[in-house]
Amino acid sequence: MSITPQDASLRAREICQAAPIVPVLVVHDAAQARPLAEALVAGGLPALEVTLRTPAALDVIRAMADVPGGIVGAGTLITPDDVKAAKDAGATFGVSPGATDTLLDACEAEGLPLLPGAASASEAMRLLERGYTTQKFFPAEAAGGAKFIGSLASPLPQISFCPTGGVSPSNAMDYLKLANVICAGGSWVAPSKLVEAGAWDEIEALARDAAALKA
């Protein structure tokens, strides 16, 4: 049931290696969940982060968990209750904007691999000290962007990052070309306008373009 930080981080790394972009999804209607996941997976983006920012989020995770080839996780984990609810809904990994001992303890106890957030060298070092070598860098653009992350590679070569926040098609390669970036999180592959319109073919096309982004 429980998981060590080291094993959690290894599993998070495997998930991050599935594709160069992890879609960050804010879904308001659970009826859209399955076709959205199917479009993204068909486009080559299997790891899906469903943010817990809407009342439908847990139902969305439940629906997406049944999509073949998908790896569904829960984003915006803040509290132990979030962790338990996400795990019970079928999430196989978690993502957090930052990290507290309470949150890390809860994820480890629930056996939920976590991509914990860091925005400074000190935060990254603290997570590394606990055993987390795969981390989310958030908010990426606001916290210094690709230049900042790249500057961490020499002093902290043990850490691989998934930058999220402000990553777009225009700057994604600035991050992905860095030696210490394993993937990036982005919301542009599933814009709300296309989700609400049920434009699954267009979303699949966006996913294919994102999946082709490689350093």
Secondary structure, DSSP 4 states (H G I P E B T S, - for coil): ----HHHHHHHHHHHHTT-SEEEEE--S-GGGHHHHHHHHHHTT--EEEEES-STTHHHHHHHHTTSTT-EEEEE---SHHHHHHHHHHT-SEEE-SS--HHHHHHHHHHT--EE-EE-SHHHHHHHHHHT--EEEETTTTTTTHHHHHHHTTTT-TT-EEEEBSS--TTTHHHHHTSTTB--EEESTTS-HHHHHHT-HHHHHHHHHHHHT---
